[in-house]
């Protein structure tokens, strides 16, 4: 009796089941497309899946999602998906983040994945995941679909095109609509955009995404910088070339080198991180510029996001601590809930050791677990990953 669940796929001459077992794939989005990708990767035996999504299961999801049932309605999608995947293939370890790719997915999660697959319906979110992949130096496999069609696109860090290279001026405008001009979240941003999709299209595009991922992980050649376009009405597939935009505003270079620091965002403060960076800098034998005499408390920690500390009302004097990333705060909170006047916002993006906020935990300053943080030193940027936030490897 055959006891190897992967026996049939091992018959493929280039197949490497050991590579699939050892791989970690980041999947962003657990909707219709994400369900198909996750189901396929689990059946193929990919050893570790990291899933992020901020939504909960709705009844309208049930016609297009193989992993959800009526009993899951109201549950976080990542929680319901992980439970279903455990039943589907107990060999696969599923780790979940019930959160937002903008604020809850530290760059370290990208760096310790071999590949990221985007199953998102927001241009802004797809752009964010693409940027994370570029900075981490891993390929980005992006999927999109409409009623009877869709596409699969490969992006890689370096000289080739990135996701943002493909955006038009109108796309950029749509992507930026999530923020008001002041940086606050648009008040209607939480309202979902209902796009026409069907399970059959999700199955086709999800299958292509998983197939391309398996080829990449097994070392089989894939064509980076190209798209596979499916037309379900005409029943055709074709490839299209993706080109580098010379005016693309996004980074095309990976962060390096990165020091893996065995600390968490919850237990490390800016002051402590600045002190660690200074000690590392002195241990390397770097010397201060004689004419500048840069001191440790003049160095800067970049938070890599605008962080709203507090709001103060000049009319009634009301002070309110906010302590959230600015982009998560609705724009209607600019007005005082007590008197309605416009409030002044205290926003920071970087800190030095003399800041009154230098002793707060990084997590309390909006830094997500496993983030990579930059310290400005006299010798340039020094990058630190909060590696203790990452799950232990099996």
Secondary structure, 3 states (H helix, E strand, C coil): CCCCCCHHHHCCCCCCHHHHHHCEEEEECCCHHHHHHHHHHHHHCCCEEEEEECCECCHHHCCCCCCCCHHHCCCEHHHHHHHHHHHHCCCCEEEEEECCCCCCCCHHHHHCCCEEEECCCCHHHHHHHHHHHHHHCCEEEEEEEECCEEEEEEECCCCCCCHHHHCCHHHHHHHHCCECCCCCECCCCCCCCCCCCCHHHHHHHHHHHHHHHHHHHHCCCCCCCEEEEEECCCCEEEEEECCCCCCCCCCCCCCCCEEEECCCCCCCEHHHHHHHHHHHHHHCCCCCCCCCCCCHHHCEEEEEEEEEEEEEECCCCCEEEEEEEHHHCEHHHHECCCCCCEEEEEEEEEECCCCCCCCCEHHHHCCCCCCEEEEEECCEEEEEEEHHHCCCCC
